[in-house]
Amino acid sequence: MGTDFTTTIIWQADKIIFKFNGEFFGAVHNATLLEPFQKHECHLVLGLTAGGNVNFNDDILDMQHKPFSNTHPKADKQFEELARNWNWTPLVVDHIRVYAIDKEGN
């Protein structure tokens, strides 16, 4: 993968879109999931996690990026097998940019 990549989060009233190196990675469209973001102050938290079913539900993440289902009876085992071949690396953040956009997307 290298060391240079960009993660983009496009946060709009009706959806949150995630891109990795400009490629669509997943999106949240569910109004129930988005409701707390409209009602409360929110913070950007950076972290590095892998596996489990807490981070991305199956209906949110494009399954080509996560080759197992959270509800599969052997999901933990499938993740463990995939993780064995990973070259683990620390999370290093060079910079963060935050932009505000208006209703027209400008």
N, C-alpha and C positions, 0 to 999 in steps of 0.2 A: 504494500500500500504506500509506503514512503512516509515522509514526515510532513508533507504539505497537503492540507486538505481544508475544505471549508464546509461548515455546517450552517445552514440557513433555516431560520424559523420565521414563517410569515404568519403573524397573529392578527386575525381579523375577527369582527364581531360574530360571524357565523361559522368560522373554521380556523384551525391552526394547521398549517402545512409545514412539513419537514423535508428539507432537501440536503443531500450530501454531494458535494462537488457539483452542484447544479442539477443533479438528478433527483426526481421525485422519490422520496423514501417512504412517506406515509402521511396521513392526515387524520385529524379529529373533526368530524362533522356532527357528532351526536350532541344535540342541544342540552341534554341532561349533564353530560360531561363538561360542556362549555359554560354552563350556568354559573358555577362558582367563580370563574374568571371575570364574569361581568359584574358580580356583586361585591367582590372583595379586592383589597389591595394585593397585588401579586409580585413575586420576586423571581428573578432568574437565578437558578441554582445549578452549578456545574458539577458534574460527577461522572464517574466511569463505572458502569455496571454491565453485566452480561448475564443472560439467562433468566429463568424464572418467568412468571406470567404477570408480574406486577407492573412492569414498564409499558408494555404494548399489548393490548388485547388483540386477538386474532383478527377482529374486524377493523382494526386501525392500521396495522402495519402491512405493507405489501409483502405477501408471503414469499416472494423470490428472495427477500433479504433475511428471512427467518424460516429455515426449512423444516420447521416442526410446529405442530399445533399445541397451544397451551392445554387443551382438553384431552390430548392424546394420553392414554394410560401410561406410556413410557416416555413422556416429554422430558423428564429430568435425565433419563438415561440417554436419550437422543442428544440433548445438549452436552452432556458430559463427553460423549464420543466426539462431537464436533470440536469441543474445546481442547481436547488432547492435541490436536494438530495446530492450534493457534500459536502464534509468536506473540506472547504477551508483552505489552509495553506500557509505560506510565502515561498518564494524561498530562500533556504540556499545553498550556494556553498561551499563545503569543499575544493576542489582543481580542477585545470584544467591541463590536460596534452595535449601537442601538439607534434606530431611526424611527421617528413617528411619521405615520402616513395619514392623509385625510381620507374621507369617505370615497373619493375618486381614485385612491391608490397612489397619489402623488407624494 
